[in-house]
Amino acid sequence: MGNKNNKQFPVLIDKISAKFAQQQDPTAELDKVWKMFDKDNNQVLKGDEIESFLLELFKLTHQSEDQPDTDSLNESKKYILSLFDLDHDNTISKFVCY
């Protein structure tokens, strides 16, 4: 991902948020996406689930089989947690996203 891509990550989150807002039923769309990454169905994304989400975003935005380096992935994970981890337990609750 590198520094350039880390700076683009906030823009990507804004684009995703705007896309959900345009949906007739954004809750249903979020549910579909959430089910893809919440492997244990506990309504919380943690650790590997968050990383899987970030790796999928990377693939979609870069249209490449390349993988981000570990440092870039960790920086992106910290960023997304800073936005959505309201209780600072290194997880993202589904209900925070609604």
ChimeraX attribute file (.defattr): number of C-alpha atoms within 10 A of each C-alpha:
attribute: neighborCount
match mode: 1-to-1
recipient: residues
	/A:1	21
	/A:2	13
	/A:3	11
	/A:4	8
	/A:5	17
	/A:6	16
	/A:7	12
	/A:8	11
	/A:9	19
	/A:10	15
	/A:11	12
	/A:12	16
	/A:13	14
	/A:14	11
	/A:15	12
	/A:16	12
	/A:17	13
	/A:18	11
	/A:19	12
	/A:20	16
	/A:21	13
	/A:22	9
	/A:23	11
	/A:24	9
	/A:25	10
	/A:26	15
	/A:27	14
	/A:28	12
	/A:29	14
	/A:30	14
	/A:31	13
	/A:32	11
	/A:33	12
	/A:34	19
	/A:35	12
	/A:36	12
	/A:37	19
	/A:38	19
	/A:39	14
	/A:40	10
	/A:41	11
	/A:42	9
	/A:43	15
	/A:44	18
	/A:45	23
	/A:46	18
	/A:47	11
	/A:48	12
	/A:49	19
	/A:50	21
	/A:51	17
	/A:52	16
	/A:53	17
	/A:54	19
	/A:55	18
	/A:56	14
	/A:57	16
	/A:58	21
	/A:59	14
	/A:60	11
	/A:61	11
	/A:62	13
	/A:63	9
	/A:64	9
	/A:65	9
	/A:66	11
	/A:67	14
	/A:68	16
	/A:69	10
	/A:70	11
	/A:71	12
	/A:72	16
	/A:73	19
	/A:74	14
	/A:75	15
	/A:76	22
	/A:77	17
	/A:78	13
	/A:79	15
	/A:80	19
	/A:81	19
	/A:82	13
	/A:83	13
	/A:84	17
	/A:85	18
	/A:86	13
	/A:87	10
	/A:88	10
	/A:89	9
	/A:90	18
	/A:91	18
	/A:92	24
	/A:93	17
	/A:94	16
	/A:95	9
	/A:96	11
	/A:97	13
	/A:98	9
